[in-house]
Amino acid sequence: MRAVRQGWVAALLLCAPAAAQQAPALRIERADGSMTDAGVVFDRGYATVQLALLDDLGWSVTEVGGDITIAVPNEIVVALRIGSPFFRWDGLVFQLSDAPYRDANRVLVPLQLLTDFFPTRLPDLYEYDGARSLLRAGDPSLVGGARPAGGGPGGGAVQLPTGPSTYDGPRVVIIDAGHGGADPGALGPRGIREKDVALAVALDLAAILRRNTDFEVHMTRDTDVFVDLWERGEIATKVKGERPGLFISIHGNSIPNQRTTRGFETYFLSEARTEHERRVSANENASLSYQGQGVDPENEPDLDFILRELRNLDHSHWSSLLAEFTQQELEEFHPGPNRGVKQGVLAVLTNALMPSVLVETGYLSHDEEGRLLAERAFQRDTAQALARAIERFFERYPPGNGDR
């Protein structure tokens, strides 16, 4: 794993831009042969259906205070929450590409729940024909107690412990200030540089965490120097050793040709699903060019193999949880929109064999938000939010023994 290099970038570069598509649609074929339109809604950049559709398909559906339960009595319970991509299926935790949300008087859930998870978890009841945008659906009351086994789309599921960890040794936090030295990163208004913003937040975060004797804090850089992108994760892995720890890489975002875009988002290592995720991954991998590194996909490990190994080690699951906590804490004070948990092929995370995330704290290309990122008060608030997310994460990691 530590030898993984340009293979990640090779996989990224081989991804062709997504072709323009028509608005998504889905037809549902019932057991009696009747056909209905699912009424797909596409207004936040991803396809959704109304929660009421699941009730029409024979599930018992309730929604109270943002908590959604979809169930077959005494058989299957699916629990979702508005605003979170994570959900439970009979206690197993999975992640959707996007989150359910409320729009006026209706609740919308990602179409992926129907087209990916239902056919995978209940193959005897649901079959999705992607070529025809057709979902064949049976009667869930006929499930009869059968419980699907194994993981779902996007990797293995795990049972999350609910109690505190029983580990009482030091937790290791490796803080990575993005870019540095000859690599300025993105540029904002009045010469604001991403590398400076990242370092200021990283230093504040390190100072906050070092007040807690439960944490052992390290930084990949604490001055304006260039650090090889691949070495950052390797440094973190070596420092952590066999102890529980995490790696957090701090950045600022930029889309110069879309200067109205603003907000914050947190990435973990997995396949990029959208054009936006591919763009951000490419931007953050760009510092490879400072050392003239080439890409030879014939001599590098296969991307799917690497991702399977990460899932086997459970790092991907825990990284996504850390990313969710990070977004929640940033949302408490950040004036920009919560752009959600994202995933991508990010070179800086590849060799960090631990839960790892990359935080995009805001958009330097947005005039107002770019200036805000350079303000010391905002940088300190960002660091405080990241510290709270890290503290929450270590309340769950490493997992305790009571719920295993």
C-alpha positions, 0 to 999 in steps of 0.5 A: 500500500505504501508504494502506491504512487501515480496509479491513483492519478492514472485512474483519475486521468483515465476518467472521461468527462461525464457526457451530458445526460437527459433528466433522469427518469424511472419506471416501475413494473409491479408484480401484476404487470402494471407500470407507473412513473416514479416521478424522479425529481432533479433539482439539487444536482442529483436524482431523488424520488418522493418518500411517499413512493416507498409507501406506495410500493408497500413499505411502512413509512414514517418521518418524525423530526427528520428521522425516517423509518422505512420498514416491513413489520417484523422483518426489515428496518431501514433508517435514514435521516434528512441531511445525512448520506448515512443510513442503517439497514437492519443495523448495518451502516451504509452510505448514499452518494447524496442525502435525503432532504425536505422540500416544502411539504415533501421529503425526497430521498436519493434515487440510488436507494431504489436503483442500487440498494434495494436490488442489491439487498433484496434481489428476490424482490427488486431488479433494476434494468439500467438500460431501460430505466426500469425497476421491477418491484415485488410485494415487500410483505412477501419477504418472509424473514429472509435477511440479506448478507454482506455489504451493499453498493460502495463497499462493506457495511459495518455495525457501528458501536454506540458506546465510547471506545475502551482504548485508553492510550494516546490518540494520534492526530496528523495535521496536513497543511495543504500545498506550501513552498513553491506550490501556492495552491489556489489564489484568492482576492488580493493575492491570498494564497491557499497555502497560507490559509491552510497553514494558519488553520493547521497551526491553530488546530494543532494548538487547540488539540495539544491542550488535550493530553489525550492527543498526540499531535503532529504536522506534516509541515509547520512552516512555508515549505514544500512537502512531497504529496505522496510523502505526507501520508507516509509520514502520517502512517509512520508516526501513527504506528500501531496506535489509533490515529487520523489524518486531516488535510486542510485546503481551500477550494477554487473554481475561477470560472464560477466565481459565485460558487462558495461553501465547504465540503469534506472528502474521503478517499474513494472513487470520484462519482461526479464531475465536481469531485473529479475536478477537485481531486485534479486540483489537489493532485496538481502539485505532483507536477512540481516534481515532474512525476509521470503516470504509467498505469501499466506499472501501478496497482489497480485502483479497484484493488486498492479501494477494496483493501481500504474497505477491508481495513475499514478505513473508508468507512471511518473516514466517511464518518469523520467527514460527516462530523467535520461537515456538521461542525463547520456548519455551526458557524460557516456562512457558506452552504454545506456542500456535503461529504464528497469522495475522490481519488486524492493522492495526499490520502493514499498512503495514510493508513488510517481514517483520513479526510481532506477539508475544503474550508471555503472558496478562494475564487469567491470574492467575499468568501476568499477574503473571509478565509484570510481573516484570523478570526475565521481561521480560528473558528475553522480550527475550533470546528475541526477540533470538535469534529476530531474529539467527537470522532475519537469518542467512537474510534477505535471501537469499543467491545460492547456492541461487537 
